[in-house]
């Protein structure tokens, strides 16, 4: 049991550093090839920051651990908004562009609702996976078009040049390629360790697969966003970009579940309703709606709003623990 827990932690560490190396190597290579920063930000950086969720869900789907694949995405989305955004706002009030409130959050809500509708038949087929993955391509193109027209990122976050400087530039081509190769190995190997260890821990503790995906795996794959957001709020060096977290949730549903379902159709053991997964989907929709409700007038998420989001997450964890040993939950 202790060995499996250690291996799970090692897997998360590999995911974290693997994603960091992959983003640094790939963005440096793209810049050296003359790719404009905004394209790098919308493609390489976006993929790299969601690489932990992507690889964990793909590996889970490939190994037939479908509830971990789905639970990882749903749990990560809940964690990103209720825990990460809530904790950052509690530490320091956050201001966002109204375009995020009026456009990006409703897009996230709409996509979450589409996922719920697609899951009503107790599975995500390859065709539905292709549909979701096509939507992420359209979403990326849409953001790129908006960015071109406005001359800035749609989420009103830091400039792409500033983001890339924070990532770091590696001038040496061999080092760029080495970082990419080592980064890919890190995220793939880390994902395999996390999934295998989580399944063994689940078996040992007698809890269901959905609980592991929604808690341990989801929290672990959201650690990069959590660490970055909390440190930024503590230093008061910049406002957390709510648009980035919203974009991450959109990417998780469309790209992560889309790619996973394309590799292997994702079935929902016990059924979407009977398994209790519908409750988790509704919580995801609710936590996605709360930022819009709290920010619709001023574009500011204050400490009271952060406390409300954190309280929501804590109540959700209590619910998960209470139902974790129920094989149908």
Secondary structure as UniProt FT lines:
FT   HELIX           2..32
FT   TURN            33..34
FT   HELIX           37..40
FT   HELIX           41..45
FT   HELIX           46..49
FT   HELIX           51..62
FT   TURN            63..64
FT   HELIX           66..78
FT   HELIX           79..85
FT   HELIX           86..91
FT   STRAND          94..95
FT   HELIX           98..99
FT   HELIX           100..104
FT   HELIX           105..119
FT   TURN            120..121
FT   STRAND          123..124
FT   HELIX           126..150
FT   TURN            154..155
FT   HELIX           160..167
FT   HELIX           173..205
FT   HELIX           209..212
FT   HELIX           213..217
FT   HELIX           218..221
FT   HELIX           223..235
FT   HELIX           242..251
FT   HELIX           252..257
FT   HELIX           258..263
FT   STRAND          266..267
FT   TURN            269..270
FT   TURN            272..275
FT   HELIX           277..295
FT   TURN            296..298
FT   STRAND          300..301
FT   HELIX           303..323
FT   TURN            324..325
FT   TURN            327..328
//
